[in-house]
Amino acid sequence: MEITSGEPYSVARDGDDIVVRMRADFFTREELSDFLDWVVLENIRRKASLSDEQIAELADEVDGAVWERLRPMVEEKLAIHARANTPA
């Protein structure tokens, strides 16, 4: 599995596993850890026997916290991508 030129990540399935490869400059180690924590929480939420209201509350808290940490990086990457794709 390779990352194609211009793509920051690739996803493949290997049996029961999902394999994600990212360019090293896509996330900092801390941002990636925070994102994976969010993925784990989403999985728990899906399997939990919480009310819809409790699920929405928890999701809002996690989404807000994760977004606040990832937002500067996402905005920077989008700006770089936009500049790279703007005709001279």
C-alpha positions, -999 to 999 in steps of 0.1 A, spaced: 0 0 0 15 33 -11 5 69 -6 -1 84 -40 14 118 -48 -5 146 -33 -26 124 -10 -18 128 27 -30 93 36 -41 59 22 -64 33 37 -64 -5 29 -80 -36 43 -58 -65 53 -81 -93 64 -98 -81 96 -75 -51 99 -77 -17 84 -43 -3 76 -39 35 74 -6 51 62 0 88 65 27 111 55 49 119 85 41 156 82 3 152 82 -1 151 120 21 156 150 24 126 172 1 143 198 -25 152 172 -26 116 159 -29 103 194 -58 126 201 -75 116 169 -71 79 177 -85 85 212 -115 101 195 -119 70 172 -118 47 203 -144 68 220 -166 68 189 -164 30 189 -173 28 226 -202 52 220 -215 30 192 -214 -1 214 -226 16 247 -261 14 260 -265 52 265 -295 72 257 -294 92 225 -292 124 246 -262 111 266 -245 100 234 -250 134 218 -236 151 249 -205 129 250 -200 132 213 -203 170 214 -177 171 242 -152 149 224 -158 165 190 -153 200 204 -121 190 223 -106 171 193 -116 198 168 -100 226 189 -67 206 189 -69 197 152 -83 229 138 -50 249 135 -33 220 117 -63 214 94 -66 250 85 -28 252 78 -29 221 56 -59 234 37 -42 268 31 -10 250 19 -31 228 -4 -50 258 -17 -18 277 -24 -3 247 -42 -33 244 -64 -37 280 -73 -27 288 -108 3 312 -110 
